[in-house]
Amino acid sequence: MPLITIVETYIGAALRQAIATEQEDGSIAAYIPGFPGVLGFGPDVHRCFKDLWNSLEAWIKVALANGYELPVIEDIDLNTSASGILATYHDGMDRTPPPPMFEDEAELNRAFEEWSASA
């Protein structure tokens, strides 16, 4: 199971404050107060909030990389250790390490035996 980073937790908290409105054409537009220029659009709420997530994620990366002050959301303060957060944040990557590769079946069986012995 992949771990959720503090940045993803922050984005989720910020999205809970989002304000969405239905447009004349039936599409959805959303923004988050306190995050200038962060907008999301989509034909439905789900896609609008996916777009808003991506927009906010990019905004946060730029802010962290440039040392800008970020709003504190639900007691999550990314300003205290921004450089450490930026260094450990993996852009949309699956955080689950890839399974090991084995040269042949004998090597695979040895790995199973070692795993069984350590379990």
N, C-alpha and C positions, 0 to 999 in steps of 0.2 A: 504494500500500500504506500503510495507516494506521500511524503510529508508536505504539509501546507506551510509555506514560508510566512514570515511576518508581513511581507509585502502583500501577499495574497489575502491574508487576514485583514490588513488595512484596506485593501481594495473592496473586500466584501462589506466592511463596516461603512465605507464611503458610499457604496452603492445603495445601502439601506436608507441613505439620506437623499437619494436622487429624486428629482421631480420630473415626471414624464407627462407629456401632453399628446393628445391625438391631433394630427394635422388635418387640414381640409381634405386631403386625398386619402385619409384613413391610415396613413403611416404614423409611426410613433417617433417622437423626438424627446430626448432626455438630457438633463444636465445635473451637476452636483454643485450646490452652493459652496463657495470657498475654493473652487477649482476652476479658475478662469480659462476659458478655451476648451475645456473638456466637455465634449458633446457626443451624443450617440444617436444614431438614426437607424430605423429599420421598418420593414413592412408589418412587423408585429412586435409585441413587448419583448419576447425572448431574443429576437435578433437585435433589437435596439439596445438591450442591456449587454449583449455580447459585444456590440460595437462600443458601447460606453466603457465596458471593462477594458477593451484593447486601447482605447483612447486614454483612459486614466493610467493604465500601466505604462504607456509610452511617456506620459507627462511626468510620472513619478521617476522614471529612469533618468530623464533629462534633469529634473530637479535634484536628484541625488548626485548625479555626476557633476553638476555645477555648484553644489553646496547651497542650493536655495532652501529657504525655510518652508517646511511642509506643515499644513494644518494638522493639529492633533485631533484624531477621530476616535471616539469611544475609548479614551485613555491610551491609545496607541500612538506613541511619539517616535516617528522615524528619524527625528533630528538628533537624537542622542548618540546614535552610532551609525550614521548614514553610510560611512565608508565600509564598515563591516557588512552591513546589509547588502549594499551594492555588490560587494565581492562574493557573497554567498547566494545571490539571487540568480537562478538559472532560468533564462528566458524560455518559458513554455516547454522546457524539456521534461521528459519523464524522469523523475528523480530516483527511480528504481534502477540499481546497477544492472548491466546486462549479465545474462547467465554466463558462466565460464565456458570456454570452448575446450574440447579435448581432442587430442590427435587421433585416438583410436578407442575401440571399445574397452580394451584392457585399462587404459588410463581412466576412462569413465568409471569402470568398476572399482578401481582403487579409490577414486574420489568418493564413491558411495560408501565404501568400507570405512574410510576415514571419517566421513560425516556420521555414519551410524555409531562408530566408536566414541565420538565426541558428544553425541546427543544423550 
